[in-house]
Amino acid sequence: MNRHLRFACLASLTASVLALGSTGALGAPGSTTAVPTAGACVLVKGTPTADNKPTFDLKLSGFGGGARVIISDGTHRQEVRVASNGKFVDDDVKFATYQVKQKRGGASVQCTSVAKEDTTKPDTTKPVDVTAATARYLGQTGNIPCDIVSGGLKPAFGGTITAAGPGTVKYRWVRSDGSVSGVLPLTFTEAGTKDVPMMRWEGVALQGTDKFSGSAQITIVGDDTKSNRAEVTLNCVIPK
């Protein structure tokens, strides 16, 4: 069974259960509605604009599959339907404090948020041309005994960036589960290739005969350069 991760800060939340009636369709006669649950949400940094201004994405998780959810920023509110896995993403939202509540029951949840970048201060870092980027998975792959991963595994990724001269390269990690890191700097004193600091994918929990597969990629901010997608597949096996 393939599983994508939630953010580490949400890993402790329990997935909600969607009870279906005999027809198996949400809201159909004889069916039951999604079990009310608080769920969770987080405001994260999105892809910067062409003039390097920050953008923000609102990500919901842990709600009843297919449930209707109310999102409010104190001034405006909208009603959305989350996916069958209880998740929903709203791209390019304004920076604000958001409250989220499942429409039929459930407590209101305040979304955690990132700090807003100060765009009034000039960027004094010197940009540099990037000629190549590579990403690689740093751990073991294939079959892993369940007792090793029962507490949650943290797959590690690394890579390299090659620059044409001195300056600061800004990059992001983009994962196959949709997670995008903040902007990360890598400073070069001269042309060459430097290692990218390790990035850990937090909270992969496997049990039974679970299977996890995912990938991570380095993208350069303000440039079209992207690395390969470093892939990993882990199979949980029961020790004999």
N, C-alpha and C positions, 0 to 999 in steps of 0.2 A: 504494500500500500504506500503510495507516494504521499509525502507530507511536506508542505512548505511551512516555513517558520513564521511566527509572529515576532514582533519586536521583543527584545529581552525583557523590557519593563512590563510587558503584558503576558509573559510566559506563565505566570502563576494563575492566571484567570482560567476558569473552567469553561469549556465550550458548552453552549446551551443546546437543549434538545428540542427538536421539532417533532411534535406528535401528529401523525396523519391518520385520517379516518379511513374507512373502507375504500373510498374512491382514490386515496393517495394524492389528492390535489388540495393545495392550500385554499381555504375558504369555500370549498365545495360542500354541498349538503352532506351532513353526516360526519364531516371532518372536524378536527379540533384546531384551534389557533396555536401559534408558536408560544411556548412557555415563556412568560414574562421574565426578563433578565436585565440586569443593569448594563452588561456589556462594557466596552471600553473604547476610548478614542484618543488619538494623538495628532497634534499639528506638527508637521515635519517640513523641512526645507525642500522645495521643489527645484526644478532646473532654472538657473538664472536666466533673465531676459537677455536679449542681444546686447544691451548696454550694461550688463552685469548687475542689474537690480534683482533683489531676492524675490522669489515666489514661494508660495506655501500650499501644501496639500493636506487635506483633512482625511484621516484614515480611521475607519470604524472596524471593530472586530468583537467577537464574543456575543453577538445578539442572536436571537432565534432565527433560524434559517427562513428566509423569505419574509421576515417581519417588516412592518412599516415603522419607520423611525422618524422622529421629529428632531431637526437640527436648528438651533437658535443661537444667534450671536448677541442677543439682547435687543437688537433692533429689527432684524429680519428673521423669519423662520421658514423652513421648507420641509416638506415631507418626502422621504425617499423610501425605497424598498431595498433592503440588503439582499445579498446573494444567498444561495442555499447554504453556503459555509459561514453565514453570519457576518460577512465583511462588506464594506462599501468604501470607495475612494472618491473624494470630490477634489478635482485638480484646480489649481490657481484660485484659491480662496483668499480673502483678505486676512491680514494678521489681526486676530481678535481672540477673545475668550469665548469658547463655545460650550453650550450645554446640549447634551444629547439624551433623548428619552424614547424608549420603545412605546409606540402609540397605545397599545393595549396592555397597560400595566407596566411594572418595572420602575425602578428609581431613576431620577435624573442624574446624569454623570457629567462632571466637568472635565473637558479634555485637557490633558497635559500639553504643554507647548514649548517650542524652541524659542530662544531669544531672537528678537528681531535685529537684523544687521543694520548698522548705522551707515546709511548711504551718503550722509552729508560729509563724511571724512574722505579725503582723497586717498586712492589706492596708491601707496608709494612703492609697492613691489614691482620689480622690473619683469615684464613678461618675456618669455623665451620660446623659440620655435621648438616644437616637439617632433622628432622624426620617427619615433617608434615607441610602442608600449606593449608589454606582455604581462599576462596574468597566469598564475599557476596555483594549483591546490597543493598544500604542504603536508597533508596527513595521509593516513592509510585509507585504502578503498576496499570495496568488496564486502566480504562477510566479517562481521564483528560480533563477538559474544554479547548477548543481551546484558549480562551483569556489568559490562564495561560502560554501557551507555544508559543504564537505567536512571542515572541522576541527571542526564542531559549532556549531550556532546556539543563541542564547540569547534566545528570544522574551521581550519585556518587557511587563509589565502595570502599569497604574496605576489610579487611581480617586479618588473623593472620599467623605468622610463628613460628614454634616450633623448637628450636635448642638444641643440645645435650650438649652444653657447651658454654663458653665465646668465643667471636670472632665476626667477621663481616660477615653477610650474604649478598650476592649480588643477586638481583632479578630484574625481569622485569614484566611489565603488557603487556599482549597480548590480543588484542581485536578481536572480530569477523569480523570487517571490514578490518582486515589485519594490523592495526596499532600496532607497537611495541614500547614501551617506551625505553628510555635510561637505562643504568644500575643504579639501585638504591641501596643504602646501608642501612642495618638495623643492628645496633650494640647491641650485648648481653654482659652483664657483668657476666652472669652466665647462666646455663641451664634453659630453661623455654620457655614460649610463650609470644610473643609481638605482639601488634597491628601494622598493616601496615598503614602508612599514607594514607589518603583518596586520591583517584584518580578520577578526574572529566572527563567525556566524553563531550567535548565541542560542542556546536552549533547544538543540535538536534532541527530542526525547523519543526513543524507539523502544518498543517492547513486542513480545510475541514474535511474529514473523514480519514485522514492519519493514518497509523499504523507504529510504530517503534519497532523493536525487535533486541536485540543484547546481547552479553555476553562478559565477561572479565575474564581473568585467570592469576594467579600468576605463573611464572616459575622461578626456581632457576638457576642462572648462575653457570656453572661448575658442575651441579648435574642434575640427571634425575627427581628430585622431581617437581611435578606440583600440583597446587590446582585444585579443582573442577572448573567448568565454572559457574560463577554467571550470571544468565540470567535476562533480563528485557524485558517486553512487555508493550508498551504504546499505547493507542488508543485515538485519538483525537475525542472528541464529541462536537457537537454544543450546547452551553448552551440554555436552553429553556427560 
